Amino acid sequence: MQTIQVDKKILSKNDKEALKLKQKFKEENVFVINLMSSPGSGKTTFLEHLAAITNPSSLVVIEGDLQTNRDTIRLQKVGIDAYQISTGDTCHLEAFMIAEALEHIDYTQKDFLFIENVGNLVCPASYDLGANMNIVALSVSEGDDKVLKYPTMFLCADAVLITKTDLISYFKFDKDKIKQDLIQLGKDIPLFLCSCKEIQTLHNIFNYFKEQRGLGYVSCHSF
C-alpha cells in the first residue's frame, strides 16, 4: 500500500508539471510531439531524414537517452537544433526534465518541437510531457505482436509509425495485425508506413503532422 501511495505522489507531481507545460506551449503557439518506441526502432533516423524534406532550422529536438549524446550529435550534423537530456538510470523522461530543457533551447519560433523519449515500451507511457501528440514508432524488425504485449504504450498513442518497412519482405510482419490489435484495445488511430529509403512515406507522415498543427496542409491518408 505504501508503494502505491508513493507512485501516486510521483505521478501527481509529474501531471501537475505537465499541465503547466501544456499551458506554456499553448500560449507560445508551440506544437510538441512526444516520440516513443523501444530502442533501435529508428526514432533518430526518422528525425534525421525530416531534414531532407523540410527546413531543418524549423525543427528542434529534446533528446532523451540514458547515456551519451550521440543521437543529439547526429541531429545537429543535419542542421536540427537538439538538446540532450541524459537520464542516467531513469528509463523515461519526466515533465520537469522538459521544463528545464526549455531554458536551454530556442524553441518558440520553430514549427515543431520533438521530444525523443528514452527507448522503452513501458515507462514513458505513464509520464505526460505536455505534448500535443504522442507518437509511437514500431519497427518491422521488432515483430507485429507488440501492441497487445505493451498495451499501455499504445493506449496513449495518437498515431503509430511502422518503421523500416523496406524490410517487410525479410520478416513475418503483418501490418494489418497491428491495426486489428489496436482496434481490440479500442484505439482507432492513424497508422503510417515509414521507410527512410522511400521519401514519400516521410512526406505522408510530415504532412499529417503539419495538418495537426493547423498549417493548412492536406493530410495524406495512412494505410
N, C-alpha and C positions, 0 to 999 in steps of 0.2 A: 504493500500500500504506500509506503514512504517513497519508493522509487517512482511510482506512478505520479505522485504529487510533485516530485522534483521535475519530472518530464513536463508536466503541465505548466509549471512555472517557467521553464526554459522556453517552451513553445509560445506561451503567452507573451513573454518578453520579445521574442522574435516577431510575433504577429503585430505587436504594437509598433515596433520599428518599421516593419513592412508597410503598415498603414501610413506612416509618416513619409516613406519613400514614394508610395503611390500618389499622395497629395503633391509632393515635391515635383514628381515627373509630370503630373497633370498641369500644374501651374507653369512649368517651364516648357511645356509642349514637347516633351521628350518621349519617344517611343522605344520601349525597352523589351527585349526578347531574351528570355532565360532559356539557354540551350543546354539540354541534359542528355546523358547517354552513359553507357558503360565505357571503360577505357578502350581506345582504339577503334571507335566506331566511325571516326572521320570528322569530328566536330571542327577541329582546327583546319583541316584540309578544306572543308566546305567554306569556312570563313576566308581562308586564303584565296580561294577561287572566286569569291564575290568581288574581289579587287579587279578581276578581269572583265566584269560585266557592269561595273558602276565605278564612280569616282571613289577611290579608297579613302580619301580625306573626308568623305561623308559618313564614314563609319568609325565607331570607337568600340573597343572590346575590353571588358574586365575579365581577365583570365584567371581561373582558379585551378590550382594544382597542389598536390601535397608537397612536392619539392621541385626545384629547378624552374627557370624562366625560359625554357627552350621554346615553348609554344608562343610565348609573347614575342620573342625574337623573330620567329617565323613570320608572324603577322606584321611586325614592324618593317621587315625586309620588303614586303609588298606594298608598303605605304599606309597601312592601317594603324591608327593610334591605338596602343594597347597598354594596359596597366596590369601588373602581376600581383595576385594575392597568393602567397604560399601558406597553406593551411596547416602544415606540419602533420599531426596525427588526425586532424579533423577531416572526415570524409565528405564534407559538403560545405557550401558557402552559406553564410547567415546574413541577415539583413544589416546588422551593424557593420559587417565587413564591407558591404556595398556602400554604406553611408560614408565610411572612412575613405574608401577608394575614390569616391566622387570629389573629394577635396584635392585630389592629385591629377585630375584629368579635365580637359576642356571638352565638355560633352553637350552643352546647351545648344550649340549651332550644328550639331550632327543630325543626319536623317534617322540614324538608328544607333542605339546603344545595345550591344550584345553582351550578355553575361554568359561566358562559357564556364559552366559549373564543373566541379570536380567529377571525374569519371566514376560513376557509381549509379546503379539502377535501383538503389534503395533509399539511402539517407536524403538526398537532395529533394525528393518528392515531398518531404514533411516540412520544408522550410520555405515559406513565402518570401520572395525577394522584392516584392512591389512591382514586378514586371507586368507589362500589358499582356504578354503571351508567354506560355510555357510550351516549348517545342522539344519533343523527344526524338532523338535520332536512333535508329536501329539498323545495324549493318547486316547485309546478306550473310556475311561470314559467321554471324552470331547465331543464326537459325531463326525459324519462324514461330518458335514456341514461347517467346519471352513475354508476350502480353499478359497471359494468364499466370505466368510464374511470378511476375513482378507487377501485380495489378495496381498498387498504389501509385507507381510512377506513371502508368498510362492513364489512370483516372484523373490525374492532374494536368494531362496534356491537352493543348488546344489544337495541335496538329502533330502528325508523325511524319518524319522523313525516313524513308527506307534508303539507306546509303549503299554505295558500292554495287549498284545494280548491274554494272557491266560484268559482275562475277556470277550472276544468277545461273548461268548455264553450267557452272562448276559446282554448285551447291544445290541440295534439295530444298529450295526455298519457295514457299507458296505465298505470294503476296496477298492473295485472296483470304488466306487463313488469318492474316493479321487483321484484315477488315472484319472478318466474322468474329474473331475473339474480342475485338473492340466493341462490336455490337452486343456481344454476350455480357460485357461489362456495362452496357448502357451508354456507350460513347459513340456518338455519330459525329465524327470529326474528319477533317481532310487528311488524306494520306498522299504523300508525294514521293515519286521515284527520283532518286538522286544519284547521278554519276558525274564526277568531275571530268570524265572523258567525253561526256555528252553535254555540251554547253547549253542546249535548250532546256534540259532539266533544271539547271541553275536559274535560268530566266523564269521558268514556271514558278519556282519557289519564291524568288525575289519579287516577282510581280504580285504574288499573293501577299507578301509582307507589305509591299507598297500600298496595296489596296486596303489592307487592315489599318495601315497608318493614316489612310484617308487622303492619299496624294492624287486620287482620281484615275489611277491605272485600272484597267480591266483585268481581273484575275483570270489566269489560265486554270482550267479545271484539273483537279487531281484525278487519279485513275479511279 
